[in-house]
Amino acid sequence: MSRLVIIGTGLAGYTLAREFRKRDQDTELTIITRDDGSSYSKPMLSNALEKGKSADTLVMANAEKMATDLNARILTRTDVANIDTTENNVTTDKQTIPYDQLVLANGAYTISAPIGGNASEQIISVNNLDDYRIFRSQLEIGKRVVIIGAGLIGCEFANDLSSIGAEISIVDLAEQALGRLLPTTAADTLKEKLSALGVTWQLDNAVTEVNKGDDGLVVSLKDGTTLNADIVLSAIGLRADLTLAETAGIDTGRGIMVDRFLRSSNEHIYALGDCAQVEDLHLPFVMPLMNAARALAATLSGEQTAVNYPAMPVVVKTPCYPIIVCPPPRPVEGAWDEEQTDGGVRATYKDADNKVLGFVLTGDLTRERMAMSKLVDDWLV
Amino acid sequence: MKQWQCLICGFIYDQAQGLPEEGIAPGTSWEDVPADWLCPECGVGKSDFDMVEV
């Protein structure tokens, strides 16, 4: 009997397992995770406060239930130490597990900026449910939050934190919110809407030190400003976790490099989700990994299936100002054509031939998502 | 009117509002949403949704 091993129980690992079991009920399936194996919706971490959810109620199924549902062995709180590509087995801190096919779905880790001070190790980031539990327990103590990073996650958390009356400051090197994704009118409006909820901005600025003070943490900024905080939340981005792939000697770039069949440079090892780079695209979002999971499930059950990426707009969960962004997936020459209407902003990123390469919709215009997506070429065909 | 929430991404389908831009009229009950309909935010199918209290 063939043996499939998946490393990771995030959305990528569990979605793949679920899709695989729809096609194959017999293959021996082992899933290994560093955390407790709870199944939860990661995107909901940034709107759980407003939805009245706690870390515990975000859990949809625990590891035991998932193991039953998926007819799988799930090894929780287990670190994979090594992948032996000669013998085709995985060594954990507890045992050695042979595989015929191995899938790396071990995600990404949060980038941390170099910040000094005697409390810099108290800076937190939220990248999984364990992190989220810590964040929520700190919120019980105080609600003054400094968020480092005015990107997707930073703005979403700011909006969510405002729902419980938190005192929020956002610090970013850039001069606008969602700097790399939005044209100026949309970015300025988002900033205004979040400001109306009480968010204060420290743009074109940076955190240099975090120190212990008499009243919580003291956050020092590049321009000399100091902010008092109970929580310093860093949200400046993700980087694919390549450690395991490197021990296995497989090719890596921004992610574990895989082809359209999600196959790495080792024919028995596949990767998907935030750790994977499919051809030239490393896209740490939900929709790409759902597409990848469906294709890979088919391939692993014997039906070779290449993943296709349509244009995949990202919904920014800022209810105070709904935004959908569909950035060009690759660097490309073009310019924003931005139109402010009563309903919101409609912006298209066009090349010299007037071809739409990407778009942004805000406010009520977010309902034009489907129509706009049709104007954009597929990302991977 | 009920709301249904995507278990994967948190997208909410509100029966009262429907999704007119996708051809689903306001007031369309969840049962009447086509079986091949996919979550607009993450692409999962109807079976991956669950009902949420309003």
Contacts between the chains, C-beta under 8 A, distances in Angstrom:
chain1	res1	chain2	res2	distance
A	11	B	8	6.7
A	15	B	8	7.5
A	41	B	6	7.9
A	41	B	7	6.2
A	41	B	8	5.7
A	41	B	9	6.4
A	41	B	10	5.7
A	43	B	8	7.5
A	43	B	9	4.7
A	43	B	10	5.4
A	43	B	42	7.7
A	44	B	9	7.7
A	44	B	10	4.5
A	47	B	10	6.3
A	51	B	10	7.6
A	60	B	7	6.0
A	286	B	8	6.6
A	286	B	9	5.3
A	286	B	41	7.3
A	286	B	42	4.4
A	287	B	41	7.4
A	287	B	42	5.5
A	287	B	43	5.4
A	290	B	8	7.3
A	290	B	42	5.6
A	290	B	43	4.7
A	290	B	44	6.4
A	291	B	43	6.8
A	315	B	9	7.9
A	315	B	11	7.7
A	315	B	41	5.1
A	317	B	10	7.5
A	367	B	20	7.3
A	367	B	21	4.4
A	368	B	21	6.7
A	369	B	21	7.1
A	369	B	40	6.8
A	370	B	21	5.5
A	370	B	22	5.9
A	370	B	40	7.4
A	371	B	21	7.1
